[in-house]
Amino acid sequence: MTSKKTRHEFLADAAITAKLNTLVQSGATKTDIIVQAIKAFAEHGNESEFSRFTAKRFDTLSHEIEAVRQSLEAVRRDLESTRKSRMQMEEDVKTILEKVAFIHNKATAKMPPDSKEFQISSRGFFGIFR
């Protein structure tokens, strides 16, 4: 009967060999320890505890940065709508000033408002408000 397992040979430092021998004293075999270490490395890659900790921290920071970005976008939209409403207010003020100027001209003009000369001069006067 042939085994479906493959034999591997490798060289290890004296410190690693000492650790492996210490782990063997707990009841596990060297093969089991090495196989479990390789499986853990395959699942988690070369991540250390520090890299796992910092990954969580960076994930939290990225969520906070996204929240700040969304808040800034909301502020930008508010500013844009404020500018638009301000422009509308300016247009309303110009319209009111045109009406006031028209009423003033009508009330103080020495020529009748229906004359062509008055209409021409009024157009020039109102043009400064447009």
C-alpha positions in Angstrom: 0.0 0.0 0.0 1.5 3.3 -1.0 1.1 6.5 1.0 -0.6 9.5 -0.6 1.6 11.8 1.4 4.8 13.3 0.0 8.0 13.5 2.0 9.6 16.9 2.3 13.1 17.7 3.5 14.1 21.1 4.6 16.8 22.8 6.6 16.0 24.9 9.7 18.0 27.2 12.0 19.0 25.9 15.4 16.5 28.2 17.1 13.6 27.0 15.0 14.7 23.4 15.6 14.7 24.1 19.4 11.2 25.5 19.2 10.0 22.6 17.1 11.4 20.2 19.7 9.7 22.1 22.5 6.4 21.9 20.7 6.9 18.1 20.1 7.1 17.6 23.9 3.4 18.8 24.1 2.3 15.7 22.3 2.1 16.7 18.6 4.4 15.3 15.9 6.8 17.4 14.0 4.9 16.7 10.8 1.6 17.8 12.3 3.2 21.0 13.6 4.7 21.9 10.3 1.6 21.0 8.3 -0.6 23.2 10.6 1.9 26.1 10.3 1.9 25.8 6.5 -2.0 25.7 6.5 -2.1 28.8 8.7 0.4 30.6 6.5 -1.6 29.7 3.4 -4.8 31.0 5.0 -3.5 34.2 6.4 -0.5 34.8 4.2 2.5 36.5 5.8 0.4 38.6 8.1 1.6 39.3 11.6 -0.5 40.3 14.5 0.6 43.9 13.9 -0.5 43.8 10.3 -3.9 42.4 11.3 -4.3 45.1 14.0 -3.3 47.9 11.6 -5.6 46.5 8.9 -8.5 46.9 11.3 -7.3 50.4 12.2 -6.9 51.4 8.6 -10.4 50.0 7.8 -11.9 52.1 10.6 -9.9 55.2 9.4 -11.1 54.6 5.8 -14.7 54.6 7.0 -14.1 57.8 8.9 -12.5 59.4 5.9 -15.5 58.4 3.7 -17.8 60.0 6.2 -15.8 63.2 6.1 -15.8 63.1 2.3 -19.6 62.8 2.3 -20.0 65.6 4.8 -17.8 67.9 2.6 -19.9 66.9 -0.5 -23.1 67.9 1.4 -21.5 71.3 2.4 -20.5 71.8 -1.2 -24.0 71.2 -2.4 -25.4 73.5 0.3 -22.9 76.2 -0.8 -23.9 75.7 -4.4 -27.6 76.1 -3.6 -26.9 79.1 -1.5 -25.1 80.7 -4.4 -28.0 80.0 -6.6 -30.5 81.4 -4.2 -28.2 84.4 -3.7 -28.1 84.9 -7.5 -31.9 84.7 -7.5 -32.1 87.3 -4.8 -29.8 89.6 -6.8 -32.1 89.1 -9.8 -35.1 90.0 -7.6 -33.4 93.1 -6.2 -32.6 94.2 -9.8 -36.2 93.7 -10.8 -37.4 95.7 -7.8 -34.8 98.5 -8.6 -36.1 98.6 -12.2 -39.6 99.0 -11.0 -38.7 101.7 -8.5 -36.7 103.5 -11.2 -39.6 103.3 -13.6 -42.0 104.6 -10.9 -39.6 107.4 -10.1 -39.2 108.3 -13.7 -42.9 108.3 -14.2 -43.5 110.4 -11.1 -40.8 113.0 -11.8 -40.6 113.1 -15.6 -41.5 116.3 -17.3 -42.4 114.5 -20.5 -45.3 112.2 -20.9 -44.4 108.5 -20.3 -45.9 107.4 -23.6 -43.5 109.4 -25.8 -40.9 107.6 -27.9 -38.1 109.7 -26.4 -39.0 108.7 -22.9 -39.1 105.0 -23.9 -35.6 105.3 -25.5 -34.1 107.1 -22.4 -35.7 104.6 -20.1 -34.3 101.6 -22.0 -30.8 103.1 -21.5 -31.5 103.8 -17.8 -32.8 100.3 -17.2 -30.0 98.7 -19.1 -27.6 99.5 -16.2 -29.6 97.1 -14.1 -29.4 94.2 -16.5 
